[in-house]
Amino acid sequence: MEAVKALMRFFSYLFHGLLALFLLAVSGLALAYGPGTLHLGMLPWAGSTLAYVVFFGSLIGLLSVLLAIAGRLRLLFFLWALLVAVLMLKGFIFSGYHFHPGAFTTAVYLMIAALIALPGAWFQLRSAPAAGKRLRGY
């Protein structure tokens, strides 16, 4: 069972790390070429607000992944994973978002990956402290 939990933690770190890097790159390019150029209809924001929310949100997401890997502020990573899953489900399923041909399959894969990564983020909350912390005695 511990091996499955470790695999799910790894998948969660990988998925959310890549997602945060992708969102950082997309929003960074949008900010460079004009904040109004980013259009993500599944999110509740629009215009320049969307570009800034995605940019700073992805920075927080990337920081939460790195801190969770280091064994610090693990709750922040779980909250990030939960927010991603909720925003994906709300944006893709429970909103008026319309899919382009072929985009529905990609959205389903992303939602499944986010939902699989969520228990991995939960398991990292419960994992043993890093070896360095045990040696130092805290």
C-alpha positions in Angstrom: 0.0 0.0 0.0 2.9 2.4 0.8 4.2 1.9 -2.8 0.9 2.9 -4.3 0.7 6.0 -2.0 4.3 6.9 -3.0 3.4 6.5 -6.7 0.3 8.7 -6.3 2.4 11.4 -4.5 4.9 11.3 -7.4 2.1 11.6 -10.0 0.6 14.4 -8.1 3.9 16.3 -7.9 4.6 15.7 -11.6 1.1 16.6 -12.8 0.8 19.8 -10.8 4.4 20.8 -11.4 3.9 20.5 -15.2 0.5 22.2 -15.0 2.0 25.1 -13.0 4.9 25.5 -15.5 2.6 25.4 -18.5 0.2 28.0 -17.0 3.2 30.2 -16.0 4.5 30.1 -19.6 1.1 30.8 -21.2 0.2 33.6 -18.8 3.7 35.0 -19.0 3.5 35.2 -22.8 0.0 36.7 -22.5 1.3 39.4 -20.2 4.3 40.1 -22.6 2.0 40.5 -25.6 -0.9 42.2 -23.8 -2.9 40.9 -20.9 -6.1 40.9 -22.9 -4.8 38.3 -25.3 -5.4 35.3 -23.0 -8.8 33.6 -23.3 -9.6 30.6 -21.1 -13.4 30.3 -21.2 -13.5 27.7 -18.5 -12.2 30.1 -15.9 -14.4 32.7 -14.2 -12.1 35.6 -15.1 -11.5 37.5 -18.3 -9.2 40.1 -19.8 -6.2 41.3 -17.9 -7.6 40.0 -14.6 -7.4 36.4 -16.1 -3.8 36.9 -17.2 -2.7 38.1 -13.7 -4.7 35.5 -11.8 -3.3 32.7 -13.9 0.3 34.1 -13.7 0.3 34.6 -9.9 -1.8 31.5 -9.3 0.7 29.3 -11.2 3.6 30.9 -9.3 1.9 29.9 -6.0 1.1 26.4 -7.5 4.8 25.9 -8.5 6.0 27.1 -5.1 3.5 24.8 -3.3 4.8 21.8 -5.3 8.4 22.7 -4.5 7.7 23.2 -0.8 5.7 20.0 -0.6 8.5 18.0 -2.2 10.8 19.6 0.4 8.4 18.5 3.2 7.3 22.1 4.1 3.8 23.7 3.9 2.2 20.5 2.6 -1.2 21.8 3.3 -0.6 24.6 0.7 0.0 21.9 -2.0 -3.2 20.0 -1.0 -5.2 23.3 -1.3 -3.6 24.0 -4.7 -4.6 20.5 -5.9 -8.1 20.8 -4.6 -8.5 24.3 -6.2 -7.3 22.9 -9.5 -9.7 20.0 -9.4 -12.7 22.2 -8.4 -11.9 24.8 -11.1 -11.6 22.1 -13.8 -14.9 20.4 -12.8 -16.7 23.7 -12.5 -15.3 25.2 -15.6 -15.5 22.3 -18.0 -18.7 20.6 -16.7 -20.8 22.9 -14.5 -20.6 26.1 -16.7 -21.7 27.2 -20.1 -18.3 26.4 -21.6 -18.5 25.1 -25.1 -15.9 22.7 -26.5 -14.3 22.9 -29.9 -14.3 19.7 -31.9 -11.9 17.2 -30.3 -11.3 19.4 -27.2 -13.7 17.4 -25.0 -11.4 14.4 -24.9 -8.5 16.5 -23.8 -10.6 18.2 -21.1 -11.7 14.7 -19.8 -8.1 13.5 -19.6 -7.1 16.7 -17.7 -10.0 16.3 -15.2 -9.2 12.6 -14.7 -5.5 13.5 -14.1 -6.5 16.2 -11.6 -8.8 13.9 -9.8 -6.2 11.2 -9.6 -3.6 13.7 -8.4 -5.9 14.9 -5.6 -5.5 11.7 -3.4 -1.8 11.9 -4.0 -1.8 15.4 -2.6 -3.8 14.1 0.4 -1.3 11.2 0.9 1.6 13.7 1.0 0.0 15.4 4.0 0.1 12.1 5.8 3.6 10.9 4.8 6.5 10.6 7.2 8.8 13.6 7.6 11.8 13.8 5.4 14.9 12.0 6.5 16.8 15.2 7.2 14.1 16.4 9.6 14.3 13.1 11.6 18.0 13.4 11.9 17.9 16.9 13.2 15.2 15.9 15.7 12.2 17.9 14.8 
